[in-house]
Amino acid sequence: MKKLTSTLLLTSILAVAANTASADTLSSVKSKGFVQCGVSTGLPGFSNADASGNWKGLDVDVCRAVAAAALGDAGKVKYTPLTAKERFTALQSGEIDMLSRNTTWTLTRDGSLGLNFAGVNYYDGQGFMVTKGLGVKSALELDGAAVCIQAGTTTELNLADYFRENGMKYKSVTYDTSDATIKGFEAGRCDMLSSDQSQLYALRIKLKNPGAAIVLPEVISKEPLGPVVRQGDDKWFNIVKWSLMAMVNAEELGVTSKNASSMKSTKNPSIGRLMGGQGEKLGLGDGWAYNIVSQVGNYGESFERNVGMSSPLKISRGLNALWSKGGLQYAPPIR
Amino acid sequence: MSDHDSDLKPSKPAIWNDPKYRALFFQIILVIGLGYFIVSIVDNTLSNMESRGISTGFAFLNEPSGFGILQSLIEFDESHTYGRTFFVGLLNTLLISGLGIFFATFLGFIMGVARLSNNWIVAKVATVYIEIFRNIPLLLQIFFWYFAVLASLPGVRQSMSLGAGIEFNNRGLYVPSPVPEDGFSIVFWLFVIGIIATVFLARWANKRQELTGQQFPVFFSSLGLIFGLPLVVFLMMGSPLSWDYPALKGFNFQGGVSIIPELLALLLALTIYTGTFIAETVRAGINAVSHGQTEAAMALGLTRGKTMRLIIIPQAMRVIIPPLTSQYLNLAKNSSLATAIGYPDIVAVFMGTTLNQTGQAVEITMMTMGVYLTISLTISMFMNWFNKRMALVER
């Protein structure tokens, strides 16, 4: 018995020691054969599993783009649904390779959580949703209201700031998941629901009667949402960052999933660099960006398909249009 | 002679064959191994977190939290520190555990005795209650009560008035809160003195009964001491107490004391669920007392009530208390399911929001585990003390 204990002890010590050595996410992804991607527990348009269990959404497309770049197949992704509370711990502990879960980029998160934000795939801002019956036109009329929010988000902090700034009082009812939050709102536990505006639209279609709720015009915060990786693995950080950049650059250059193969033989040098050549600088194969665009599509396609006018959410491009079209989406050049 | 004796003694074994030293040797090895294991885990964690740029230490406890909490027993707003969120959560956990233990014990004892009742209906009602609620997972029951409570109650504008200024709606139960005026403190202190006096009275009455066999009506005199006297003084002073009634102002009821639906639902679920286990424990305890005891008590002319109170229950308690302790521990730990419906207990507030805003998972998780360990050990210690008191005193 004692012998067994000491053997066990020794092996576990060795296991702990061995565990600390591996920090190279790309090789571990390659040897596993898939990317383990942290997503939300269900947010239509961003990351949501459909009836047959396939994950779809703007955030999911980032995971797929990374898989296409790293493994050559956008389908080689395994998804881990995470609540807002669980997400950073899951990434820090190595349970997931990357997090793409409508996560706001802030200084605290970047600086003290051991994480790196790899860009912004959606520029958002926090807003309020109320029932029409309340007769409220502006968030400034909401003094003393009860607010349903999701735990572990920047929402909680912005809300407190906004109400303090305007000298108003509120009661926050904090739920674990977005599903519970919308249920609480629907049951009348709160006067309003506060979250990122994109989420408000996504959650509204989960209501039994979506027409009964309106989103107020106020946007009270900046919420740049983007994919996140662990600190200390710059190679993987670059891959995730440039997978997203490739999608934005592709839109800018007019390369879509449909014309990608014909664009391969183009004379345009910018498109040429996107379609092949720069891979080894990232530690990837030559066709990394071609794989992304042909299998996932460019940023604009992904936006339209998941949250844009051809989706139930019908969100306009707004801040998320390309910089050349009056928005903020701007990717450094591939060269 | 002595030479012979020493020949017969077994020769002393080599030190590595001596079982005593062997045992000691392996124990030392085990302790060293374990120590190394712990040290290397801590060291590894710290150096890994350092290399990944994750902050460590407890400095975050002094930073302002910047978020609001739904229910707080102490003063709290966004400008208070993360350290204070710990105490807010802790007090909310203690509140729900304390209330839950009280009501579950009450319900459990009634149902446990009822299940043994000779009355067919009473016994069956208790059986059905126990068998249904014992066999449904607690989390489902919490969801059921929460959404049932929320869904069935009227909205805040159609609030149900239960009389005496009590309002009930899907934002909670609103009760008028007493506002003491000048002189009310006299009434309050009389009440406290009444309680203390009752304790001494009970002791004196006990002693007298043991010496002389004469009984003293302790129950009624203590009622008079605790409630009667303060009430008379209260009325004589012209009722120095006013009430703050809850009233609908803006979006919600203001004033009075509000009991949030999250607390109600959680309390209901914990009470009903744990009550079933306590009921079975009580039934087991009562069944463990031999029937001869009842017959003997009856033969001495004790009434049924007195038989139960003075003969059966004291003996049953010895069987009941140890498993009852486990149920109390379960209830305290199960209260952490609060996070599912948004009741701000320590797991929801401190391990939820605070952890997420600061990202210091290791420190916060350890603090929270420490809290549950402390609560559980305190309950255990108290129940062990109580058990010793109730145990059979052998003379």
Chai-1 contact restraints between the chains, C-beta under 6 A:
chainA,res_idxA,chainB,res_idxB,connection_type,confidence,min_distance_angstrom,max_distance_angstrom,comment,restraint_id
A,K2,B,F26,contact,1.0,0.0,6.0,A-B,restraint_1
A,S6,B,G33,contact,1.0,0.0,6.0,A-B,restraint_2
A,L9,B,G33,contact,1.0,0.0,6.0,A-B,restraint_3
A,L9,B,F37,contact,1.0,0.0,6.0,A-B,restraint_4
A,I13,B,F37,contact,1.0,0.0,6.0,A-B,restraint_5
A,V16,B,N44,contact,1.0,0.0,6.0,A-B,restraint_6
A,T20,B,N44,contact,1.0,0.0,6.0,A-B,restraint_7
A,T20,B,N48,contact,1.0,0.0,6.0,A-B,restraint_8
A,K85,B,G352,contact,1.0,0.0,6.0,A-B,restraint_9
A,K85,B,N356,contact,1.0,0.0,6.0,A-B,restraint_10
A,F88,B,G359,contact,1.0,0.0,6.0,A-B,restraint_11
A,T89,B,A361,contact,1.0,0.0,6.0,A-B,restraint_12
A,S112,B,S55,contact,1.0,0.0,6.0,A-B,restraint_13
A,S112,B,G359,contact,1.0,0.0,6.0,A-B,restraint_14
A,L113,B,G359,contact,1.0,0.0,6.0,A-B,restraint_15
A,G114,B,R52,contact,1.0,0.0,6.0,A-B,restraint_16
A,G114,B,G53,contact,1.0,0.0,6.0,A-B,restraint_17
A,G114,B,I54,contact,1.0,0.0,6.0,A-B,restraint_18
A,G144,B,G250,contact,1.0,0.0,6.0,A-B,restraint_19
A,G144,B,F251,contact,1.0,0.0,6.0,A-B,restraint_20
A,G144,B,N252,contact,1.0,0.0,6.0,A-B,restraint_21
A,A145,B,F251,contact,1.0,0.0,6.0,A-B,restraint_22
A,A151,B,G352,contact,1.0,0.0,6.0,A-B,restraint_23
A,A151,B,T353,contact,1.0,0.0,6.0,A-B,restraint_24
A,G152,B,G352,contact,1.0,0.0,6.0,A-B,restraint_25
A,G152,B,T353,contact,1.0,0.0,6.0,A-B,restraint_26
A,G152,B,N356,contact,1.0,0.0,6.0,A-B,restraint_27
A,E156,B,F67,contact,1.0,0.0,6.0,A-B,restraint_28
A,L157,B,G66,contact,1.0,0.0,6.0,A-B,restraint_29
A,L157,B,F67,contact,1.0,0.0,6.0,A-B,restraint_30
A,A160,B,G66,contact,1.0,0.0,6.0,A-B,restraint_31
A,A160,B,F67,contact,1.0,0.0,6.0,A-B,restraint_32
A,A160,B,G68,contact,1.0,0.0,6.0,A-B,restraint_33
A,A160,B,E78,contact,1.0,0.0,6.0,A-B,restraint_34
A,S172,B,G68,contact,1.0,0.0,6.0,A-B,restraint_35
A,S172,B,L70,contact,1.0,0.0,6.0,A-B,restraint_36
A,V173,B,L70,contact,1.0,0.0,6.0,A-B,restraint_37
A,V173,B,G342,contact,1.0,0.0,6.0,A-B,restraint_38
A,T174,B,G342,contact,1.0,0.0,6.0,A-B,restraint_39
A,Y175,B,G342,contact,1.0,0.0,6.0,A-B,restraint_40
A,D176,B,T339,contact,1.0,0.0,6.0,A-B,restraint_41
A,A187,B,L150,contact,1.0,0.0,6.0,A-B,restraint_42
A,A187,B,A151,contact,1.0,0.0,6.0,A-B,restraint_43
A,G188,B,G155,contact,1.0,0.0,6.0,A-B,restraint_44
A,G188,B,N170,contact,1.0,0.0,6.0,A-B,restraint_45
A,R189,B,L150,contact,1.0,0.0,6.0,A-B,restraint_46
A,D191,B,F251,contact,1.0,0.0,6.0,A-B,restraint_47
A,Q231,B,R52,contact,1.0,0.0,6.0,A-B,restraint_48
A,Q231,B,G53,contact,1.0,0.0,6.0,A-B,restraint_49
A,G232,B,S51,contact,1.0,0.0,6.0,A-B,restraint_50
A,G232,B,R52,contact,1.0,0.0,6.0,A-B,restraint_51
